[in-house]
């Protein structure tokens, strides 16, 4: 049986408990639970696992929902701030690794933003929060082929502490050492990357005509779940599709509803998650 706190959490997040998938766990439930550690006291997570009285559980779930909304907002603000830094100082983008710092960035979200910058720029990204009078603390995310933890460790003489694994790491240093750290780290990353710049690849599993997409196919694909590392989602492509129209959806217009048609006149309307944020968006 589900605990009362978990039932309340799903209800406040508007998640149907009868159709929970790994995507709900990874992208809906997990981020809400993590918001406690990023913006509040992580020990409150225990309270959501223990209450059996819905009158006790509901305020906790509502608090969690508010924290998650706040986390999304400040993550967006830090992301836009990072892009503004790069625009104002193009030299930063010339390094093999993006190393950006700001005194007001909340430490709880800089890792999330670093991941987004990796996707945008196809290079390791390290974001550092550097409040005046305090140690600067950073979070790093990497790309395949670059052991970011080893690259950071190579700058040990400038660091107060560090740790992590090949794809993600955390570290601390004096703010005055950030420029030298940026230069030294980028040299190591450049050596790891070699002469060929990293280009992300997309593996296509099959070409899929629009008239083959139906509830039966979707049900068959869902039988292959759960998806994740070691069992990635299948990726299909459609040939010779004609773009008809699109419109923004979502609270902030982050996503697109796109109408497509194939040469035979078959039409489908699909959701492009994050399409409203994509710099190469259609329409």
Secondary structure as the mmCIF struct_conf table of DSSP 4:
data_model
#
loop_
_struct_conf.conf_type_id
_struct_conf.id
_struct_conf.beg_label_comp_id
_struct_conf.beg_label_asym_id
_struct_conf.beg_label_seq_id
_struct_conf.end_label_comp_id
_struct_conf.end_label_asym_id
_struct_conf.end_label_seq_id
HELX_RH_AL_P HELX_RH_AL_P1 UNK A 4 UNK A 12
TURN_TY1_P TURN_TY1_P1 UNK A 13 UNK A 14
HELX_RH_3T_P HELX_RH_3T_P1 UNK A 17 UNK A 19
HELX_RH_AL_P HELX_RH_AL_P2 UNK A 22 UNK A 24
HELX_RH_PI_P HELX_RH_PI_P1 UNK A 25 UNK A 29
HELX_RH_AL_P HELX_RH_AL_P3 UNK A 30 UNK A 39
BEND BEND1 UNK A 40 UNK A 40
TURN_TY1_P TURN_TY1_P2 UNK A 42 UNK A 43
HELX_RH_AL_P HELX_RH_AL_P4 UNK A 44 UNK A 50
HELX_RH_AL_P HELX_RH_AL_P5 UNK A 54 UNK A 88
HELX_RH_3T_P HELX_RH_3T_P2 UNK A 90 UNK A 94
BEND BEND2 UNK A 95 UNK A 97
STRN STRN1 UNK A 98 UNK A 102
TURN_TY1_P TURN_TY1_P3 UNK A 103 UNK A 104
TURN_TY1_P TURN_TY1_P4 UNK A 107 UNK A 109
HELX_RH_AL_P HELX_RH_AL_P6 UNK A 110 UNK A 121
BEND BEND3 UNK A 122 UNK A 123
STRN STRN2 UNK A 125 UNK A 129
TURN_TY1_P TURN_TY1_P5 UNK A 132 UNK A 133
BEND BEND4 UNK A 134 UNK A 134
STRN STRN3 UNK A 136 UNK A 141
TURN_TY1_P TURN_TY1_P6 UNK A 144 UNK A 145
HELX_RH_AL_P HELX_RH_AL_P7 UNK A 148 UNK A 153
TURN_TY1_P TURN_TY1_P7 UNK A 154 UNK A 155
HELX_RH_3T_P HELX_RH_3T_P3 UNK A 156 UNK A 158
STRN STRN4 UNK A 159 UNK A 165
TURN_TY1_P TURN_TY1_P8 UNK A 166 UNK A 167
STRN STRN5 UNK A 168 UNK A 173
HELX_RH_3T_P HELX_RH_3T_P4 UNK A 175 UNK A 177
HELX_RH_AL_P HELX_RH_AL_P8 UNK A 178 UNK A 193
BEND BEND5 UNK A 195 UNK A 196
HELX_LH_PP_P HELX_LH_PP_P1 UNK A 197 UNK A 198
STRN STRN6 UNK A 206 UNK A 207
HELX_RH_3T_P HELX_RH_3T_P5 UNK A 210 UNK A 212
BEND BEND6 UNK A 214 UNK A 214
HELX_RH_AL_P HELX_RH_AL_P9 UNK A 215 UNK A 222
TURN_TY1_P TURN_TY1_P9 UNK A 223 UNK A 224
HELX_LH_PP_P HELX_LH_PP_P2 UNK A 225 UNK A 227
STRN STRN7 UNK A 228 UNK A 228
TURN_TY1_P TURN_TY1_P10 UNK A 229 UNK A 230
STRN STRN8 UNK A 231 UNK A 231
HELX_LH_PP_P HELX_LH_PP_P3 UNK A 232 UNK A 234
STRN STRN9 UNK A 236 UNK A 237
BEND BEND7 UNK A 239 UNK A 240
STRN STRN10 UNK A 242 UNK A 249
BEND BEND8 UNK A 250 UNK A 250
TURN_TY1_P TURN_TY1_P11 UNK A 251 UNK A 252
BEND BEND9 UNK A 253 UNK A 253
STRN STRN11 UNK A 255 UNK A 261
TURN_TY1_P TURN_TY1_P12 UNK A 263 UNK A 264
BEND BEND10 UNK A 265 UNK A 265
STRN STRN12 UNK A 267 UNK A 272
TURN_TY1_P TURN_TY1_P13 UNK A 273 UNK A 274
HELX_RH_3T_P HELX_RH_3T_P6 UNK A 275 UNK A 277
TURN_TY1_P TURN_TY1_P14 UNK A 279 UNK A 280
#
